[in-house]
Amino acid sequence: ELAGLCDAEINFIHVANLNGVMGSYPAFVSPRSTFSGSILEDVVEIGRKILDQALDMVPQSIKAKGHCVNGNPASAILQEAEALKVDLIIVGSRGLGVLKGTLVGSVSRSLLGNANCPVLVVKAEEQK
């Protein structure tokens, strides 16, 4: 609704974070050298499907684009937002809390501290 009221364009960004995927491999396996290309392609393909689903939810009257990039989520979003010259970043929050968010990193916290535009953090709905 906000995009329609402001005649704004929505840019959905999905970040394929290969580091997050690789963290699930045992330390003695070296998947980066053997499988990283294939795994990255799979992660990007899943990201494109997620973007397609998001774009399908946008009314036809609103301009919307999907962007799939890879890298560190916060850094990649900041770079893409800068390149697209966005006026507002809207990001979800998983609600990890202060301790867990600090230990595993918080994309929303990093965006809030480093973005060159306002950031709106939307808390995830509680699962029932």
Summary of the structure (lengths in Angstrom):
residues: 128
radius of gyration: 16.3
end to end distance: 26.4
largest distance: 53.6
contacts: 298
relative contact order: 0.17
helix: 49%
strand: 19%
